[in-house]
């Protein structure tokens, strides 16, 4: 049993079974024993790979998108861009390196809950542990953050939808138990009425709360979320271990309650739960988003440089060839290109969350 599991087991013995989201939150973000406090991170030397770590091309495309959004907002100075779940700041570095037109006005705010990861932030940004206070229109970006927020679990039983809790088993380890779900939980999750016994659904209250706060920070600007997306109807029709995934050292991990703090825990983002906060203005795949903001032009530039310098084989040639490889990976319909991109623009109406 890990040190974190022992801490939670003692708490359960004292106070009773814990909601799943509290256990997942501790597994990821406990200040001493959580995954992100003990060295877990994205990157080729980390535990999983996200689009910014594929190479600098993703940041170059985001830089072009920022220029377009800066124009839409009337070219404010400062132009505040908040990246939530920023890790060590890889995306911010590649955006800066792309030298966007908005660069001189760009005020980057990197939000990262893990103190260990915040220590790696560039010196020319504002580094925070949580979203900042609203301060005029802003762009709020979240690349693969919401899948990494704590989630509860519901399970269809013979008596209807029940809540999955974490208890201490006979052998002293952590185990799952179920109890009838309260009306408040069911109202928040709005699970499909038709589901087979054993079907599960995540309750993503933390993601919904994050969206509410991000919309307030953005003001009349824009919130952009890139992540695994699915609907409740899709999730209840699939095995739950298909959409709750764990990772360690670029490999799949075990059950979420195993090796607490030693593996990443992720969940596909339930689109309808987010939409109840406020329906997105736009939804498309990552591949479509990148094409809309000029990845083809950047890839073509790399193709020309490669043709010109392949016979030389210098660093410029290698970078040009890498750009083509990156473009293919980022737009792969069977991989990163299939991620969803949700955008919220403008002010919510008075009838929306």
QUIVENUR-V620815 format. One record per backbone hydrogen bond with DSSP energy under -1.0 kcal/mol. NH is the residue of the N-H (numbers start at 1). CO is the residue of the C=O. E is the energy in kcal/mol with one decimal. If there is no record, write none. Layout:
NH:CO:E, NH:CO:E
//
This chain:
6:2:-2.2, 7:3:-1.9, 8:4:-2.4, 9:5:-2.6, 10:6:-2.0, 11:7:-1.8, 12:8:-2.6, 13:9:-2.4, 14:10:-1.5, 15:11:-3.2, 16:12:-2.8, 18:166:-2.4, 23:19:-1.3, 24:20:-2.6, 25:21:-2.5, 26:22:-1.8, 27:23:-2.5, 28:24:-2.0, 29:25:-3.2, 30:26:-1.9, 34:30:-1.8, 35:27:-2.8, 36:28:-2.3, 37:34:-1.1, 38:34:-1.2, 40:35:-2.2, 43:48:-2.2, 46:43:-1.5, 47:41:-3.1, 53:50:-1.2, 54:51:-1.2, 60:56:-1.9, 61:57:-2.2, 62:58:-2.4, 63:59:-2.2, 64:60:-1.4, 65:61:-2.2, 66:62:-2.7, 67:63:-1.9, 68:64:-1.8, 69:65:-2.5, 70:66:-2.7, 71:67:-2.1, 72:68:-2.0, 73:69:-1.7, 74:71:-1.7, 75:70:-3.0, 79:105:-3.3, 81:107:-2.3, 82:139:-3.3, 83:109:-2.7, 84:141:-3.2, 85:111:-1.6, 86:111:-2.2, 89:86:-2.2, 93:89:-2.0, 94:90:-2.0, 95:91:-2.3, 96:92:-2.3, 97:93:-2.4, 98:94:-1.2, 99:96:-1.8, 103:100:-1.9, 105:102:-1.3, 106:102:-1.2, 107:79:-2.9, 109:81:-2.8, 110:126:-3.0, 111:83:-3.1, 112:128:-2.8, 118:114:-2.4, 119:115:-1.5, 120:117:-1.8, 121:118:-2.0, 126:108:-2.6, 128:110:-2.9, 138:218:-2.0, 139:80:-2.0, 140:222:-2.9, 141:82:-3.3, 142:224:-2.1, 144:226:-3.3, 148:145:-2.2, 149:146:-1.4, 152:203:-2.8, 154:201:-2.6, 155:162:-2.9, 156:199:-2.9, 157:160:-2.5, 160:157:-1.9, 162:155:-3.0, 163:179:-3.3, 164:153:-2.8, 165:177:-3.6, 166:18:-2.8, 167:175:-3.2, 169:173:-3.7, 172:169:-1.6, 175:167:-2.8, 177:165:-2.3, 179:163:-1.9, 181:161:-1.7, 186:182:-2.2, 187:183:-2.1, 188:184:-2.0, 189:185:-2.4, 190:186:-2.8, 198:156:-3.1, 199:196:-2.4, 201:154:-1.9, 203:152:-2.2, 208:204:-2.0, 209:205:-2.6, 210:206:-2.4, 211:207:-2.2, 212:208:-2.1, 213:209:-2.1, 214:210:-2.8, 215:211:-2.6, 216:212:-1.5, 217:213:-2.2, 218:214:-2.6, 219:215:-1.4, 221:218:-2.3, 222:138:-2.1, 223:344:-2.3, 224:140:-3.1, 225:342:-2.7, 226:142:-2.7, 227:340:-2.3, 230:269:-2.2, 235:231:-2.5, 236:232:-2.5, 238:235:-1.7, 242:239:-2.0, 244:240:-1.9, 245:266:-2.0, 247:264:-1.4, 248:251:-2.5, 250:47:-1.5, 251:248:-1.4, 253:246:-2.7, 258:255:-2.3, 262:259:-3.1, 264:247:-3.2, 266:245:-3.3, 267:147:-1.6, 268:243:-1.9, 269:228:-2.1, 271:230:-3.3, 274:270:-1.6, 275:271:-2.5, 276:272:-1.0, 277:274:-1.5, 278:274:-1.6, 281:343:-2.3, 282:343:-1.8, 284:341:-1.9, 286:339:-2.6, 287:337:-2.1, 289:285:-2.4, 290:286:-2.9, 291:287:-2.3, 292:288:-2.2, 293:289:-1.1, 294:291:-1.4, 295:290:-2.2, 298:294:-1.8, 299:295:-2.6, 300:296:-2.6, 301:297:-2.0, 302:298:-1.8, 303:299:-2.3, 304:300:-2.4, 305:301:-2.1, 306:302:-2.4, 307:303:-2.2, 308:304:-2.0, 309:305:-2.1, 310:306:-2.2, 312:309:-1.2, 313:309:-2.4, 318:314:-2.1, 319:315:-2.6, 320:316:-2.0, 321:317:-2.4, 322:318:-2.4, 323:319:-1.9, 324:320:-1.2, 325:321:-1.6, 326:322:-2.9, 327:323:-2.4, 328:324:-1.9, 329:325:-2.0, 330:326:-2.9, 331:327:-1.5, 335:332:-2.0, 337:332:-1.3, 338:335:-1.7, 339:336:-1.6, 340:227:-2.8, 341:284:-3.3, 342:225:-2.7, 343:282:-2.3, 344:223:-2.4, 346:221:-1.5, 352:349:-1.8, 353:277:-1.2
//
